[in-house]
Amino acid sequence: MQQPPHQSLQAVAVKSLPALPKPRVPAREEDGPWHADAVCRRDEAGLFFAPSKEPTAARLSREEAAKRLCARCPVMVACREHALLQPEPYGVWGGLTAAERRVVLARRRRRAAELRQGRPTAGPVAAAG
Protein backbone atom coordinates (compact mmCIF):
# COMPACT_ATOMS: atom_id res chain seq x y z
CA MET A 1 0.00 0.00 0.00
CA GLN A 2 1.41 3.38 -1.01
CA GLN A 3 1.14 6.37 1.24
CA PRO A 4 0.07 9.70 -0.26
CA PRO A 5 2.93 12.14 -0.87
CA HIS A 6 3.36 14.64 1.91
CA GLN A 7 3.70 18.33 1.29
CA SER A 8 6.40 20.19 3.13
CA LEU A 9 5.31 22.59 5.83
CA GLN A 10 6.78 25.43 3.81
CA ALA A 11 4.65 24.55 0.77
CA VAL A 12 1.52 24.39 2.91
CA ALA A 13 2.35 27.75 4.56
CA VAL A 14 2.97 29.42 1.21
CA LYS A 15 -0.33 28.17 -0.21
CA SER A 16 -2.23 29.56 2.76
CA LEU A 17 -0.83 33.10 2.41
CA PRO A 18 -3.01 35.66 0.65
CA ALA A 19 -1.77 36.90 -2.70
CA LEU A 20 0.19 40.14 -2.47
CA PRO A 21 -0.58 42.96 -4.90
CA LYS A 22 1.89 43.35 -7.73
CA PRO A 23 2.95 46.79 -8.94
CA ARG A 24 1.11 47.89 -12.07
CA VAL A 25 3.41 47.45 -15.03
CA PRO A 26 3.06 48.83 -18.52
CA ALA A 27 0.89 46.70 -20.78
CA ARG A 28 2.28 48.10 -24.02
CA GLU A 29 5.43 46.55 -25.46
CA GLU A 30 6.75 49.98 -26.48
CA ASP A 31 7.18 50.76 -22.77
CA GLY A 32 9.93 48.17 -22.81
CA PRO A 33 10.56 44.85 -21.12
CA TRP A 34 12.33 46.39 -18.12
CA HIS A 35 9.67 45.16 -15.68
CA ALA A 36 10.48 41.50 -16.39
CA ASP A 37 13.79 41.93 -14.55
CA ALA A 38 12.42 43.95 -11.64
CA VAL A 39 13.20 42.63 -8.16
CA CYS A 40 9.68 43.47 -6.99
CA ARG A 41 8.21 41.04 -9.54
CA ARG A 42 9.61 38.13 -7.60
CA ASP A 43 8.24 37.91 -4.08
CA GLU A 44 8.39 41.19 -2.21
CA ALA A 45 5.62 43.18 -3.90
CA GLY A 46 3.73 43.72 -0.63
CA LEU A 47 6.48 46.06 0.53
CA PHE A 48 5.85 48.55 -2.24
CA PHE A 49 2.24 49.56 -1.52
CA ALA A 50 0.68 50.72 1.73
CA PRO A 51 -2.17 48.83 3.32
CA SER A 52 -5.10 51.01 4.34
CA LYS A 53 -4.73 52.86 7.65
CA GLU A 54 -1.06 51.91 7.99
CA PRO A 55 0.55 53.59 11.03
CA THR A 56 3.31 56.07 10.21
CA ALA A 57 6.11 54.07 11.85
CA ALA A 58 5.08 50.93 9.98
CA ARG A 59 4.87 52.86 6.70
CA LEU A 60 8.34 54.34 7.12
CA SER A 61 9.79 50.94 7.98
CA ARG A 62 8.08 49.28 5.00
CA GLU A 63 9.21 52.04 2.62
CA GLU A 64 12.82 51.73 3.79
CA ALA A 65 12.70 47.96 3.22
CA ALA A 66 11.27 48.55 -0.26
CA LYS A 67 14.00 51.09 -1.03
CA ARG A 68 16.66 48.57 0.02
CA LEU A 69 15.25 46.11 -2.53
CA CYS A 70 15.12 48.85 -5.16
CA ALA A 71 18.76 49.70 -4.50
CA ARG A 72 19.83 46.26 -5.71
CA CYS A 73 17.38 46.11 -8.63
CA PRO A 74 18.96 46.03 -12.09
CA VAL A 75 16.14 48.11 -13.61
CA MET A 76 15.73 50.73 -10.87
CA VAL A 77 16.34 53.72 -13.16
CA ALA A 78 13.88 52.49 -15.82
CA CYS A 79 11.29 51.83 -13.12
CA ARG A 80 11.77 55.30 -11.65
CA GLU A 81 11.42 56.97 -15.05
CA HIS A 82 8.28 54.95 -15.75
CA ALA A 83 6.77 56.11 -12.46
CA LEU A 84 7.69 59.72 -13.18
CA LEU A 85 6.34 59.68 -16.73
CA GLN A 86 3.02 57.94 -15.92
CA PRO A 87 2.94 59.43 -13.15
CA GLU A 88 2.33 56.64 -10.66
CA PRO A 89 0.40 58.10 -7.70
CA TYR A 90 1.06 55.33 -5.15
CA GLY A 91 3.79 53.07 -3.87
CA VAL A 92 7.55 52.89 -4.04
CA TRP A 93 8.82 52.86 -7.61
CA GLY A 94 12.48 53.06 -8.58
CA GLY A 95 13.49 53.70 -4.98
CA LEU A 96 11.23 56.74 -4.56
CA THR A 97 7.98 57.12 -2.64
CA ALA A 98 5.03 58.94 -4.19
CA ALA A 99 5.91 62.08 -2.19
CA GLU A 100 9.54 61.92 -3.33
CA ARG A 101 8.42 61.54 -6.95
CA ARG A 102 6.23 64.63 -6.62
CA VAL A 103 9.32 66.58 -5.48
CA VAL A 104 11.35 65.31 -8.44
CA LEU A 105 8.55 66.23 -10.86
CA ALA A 106 8.22 69.72 -9.34
CA ARG A 107 11.98 70.25 -9.73
CA ARG A 108 11.87 69.08 -13.34
CA ARG A 109 8.98 71.44 -14.11
CA ARG A 110 10.79 74.34 -12.43
CA ARG A 111 14.01 73.58 -14.31
CA ALA A 112 12.14 73.36 -17.64
CA ALA A 113 10.41 76.70 -16.96
CA GLU A 114 13.74 78.34 -16.15
CA LEU A 115 15.26 77.01 -19.36
CA ARG A 116 12.30 78.31 -21.40
CA GLN A 117 12.80 81.74 -19.85
CA GLY A 118 16.50 81.66 -20.62
CA ARG A 119 17.58 81.67 -16.97
CA PRO A 120 20.34 79.31 -15.90
CA THR A 121 19.25 76.54 -13.55
CA ALA A 122 20.56 76.44 -10.02
CA GLY A 123 23.15 73.85 -9.18
CA PRO A 124 26.69 72.84 -10.03
CA VAL A 125 26.06 72.49 -13.79
CA ALA A 126 24.75 76.05 -14.13
CA ALA A 127 27.53 77.47 -11.96
CA ALA A 128 30.18 75.65 -14.01
CA GLY A 129 29.09 76.81 -17.32
SVG drawing of the C-alpha trace seen along z (x, -y; Angstrom):
<svg xmlns="http://www.w3.org/2000/svg" viewBox="-8 -84 41 86">
<polyline fill="none" stroke="black" stroke-width="0.4" points="0.0,0.0 1.4,-3.4 1.1,-6.4 0.1,-9.7 2.9,-12.1 3.4,-14.6 3.7,-18.3 6.4,-20.2 5.3,-22.6 6.8,-25.4 4.7,-24.5 1.5,-24.4 2.3,-27.7 3.0,-29.4 -0.3,-28.2 -2.2,-29.6 -0.8,-33.1 -3.0,-35.7 -1.8,-36.9 0.2,-40.1 -0.6,-43.0 1.9,-43.3 3.0,-46.8 1.1,-47.9 3.4,-47.5 3.1,-48.8 0.9,-46.7 2.3,-48.1 5.4,-46.6 6.8,-50.0 7.2,-50.8 9.9,-48.2 10.6,-44.9 12.3,-46.4 9.7,-45.2 10.5,-41.5 13.8,-41.9 12.4,-44.0 13.2,-42.6 9.7,-43.5 8.2,-41.0 9.6,-38.1 8.2,-37.9 8.4,-41.2 5.6,-43.2 3.7,-43.7 6.5,-46.1 5.9,-48.5 2.2,-49.6 0.7,-50.7 -2.2,-48.8 -5.1,-51.0 -4.7,-52.9 -1.1,-51.9 0.6,-53.6 3.3,-56.1 6.1,-54.1 5.1,-50.9 4.9,-52.9 8.3,-54.3 9.8,-50.9 8.1,-49.3 9.2,-52.0 12.8,-51.7 12.7,-48.0 11.3,-48.6 14.0,-51.1 16.7,-48.6 15.3,-46.1 15.1,-48.9 18.8,-49.7 19.8,-46.3 17.4,-46.1 19.0,-46.0 16.1,-48.1 15.7,-50.7 16.3,-53.7 13.9,-52.5 11.3,-51.8 11.8,-55.3 11.4,-57.0 8.3,-55.0 6.8,-56.1 7.7,-59.7 6.3,-59.7 3.0,-57.9 2.9,-59.4 2.3,-56.6 0.4,-58.1 1.1,-55.3 3.8,-53.1 7.6,-52.9 8.8,-52.9 12.5,-53.1 13.5,-53.7 11.2,-56.7 8.0,-57.1 5.0,-58.9 5.9,-62.1 9.5,-61.9 8.4,-61.5 6.2,-64.6 9.3,-66.6 11.3,-65.3 8.5,-66.2 8.2,-69.7 12.0,-70.2 11.9,-69.1 9.0,-71.4 10.8,-74.3 14.0,-73.6 12.1,-73.4 10.4,-76.7 13.7,-78.3 15.3,-77.0 12.3,-78.3 12.8,-81.7 16.5,-81.7 17.6,-81.7 20.3,-79.3 19.2,-76.5 20.6,-76.4 23.2,-73.8 26.7,-72.8 26.1,-72.5 24.7,-76.1 27.5,-77.5 30.2,-75.7 29.1,-76.8"/>
</svg>
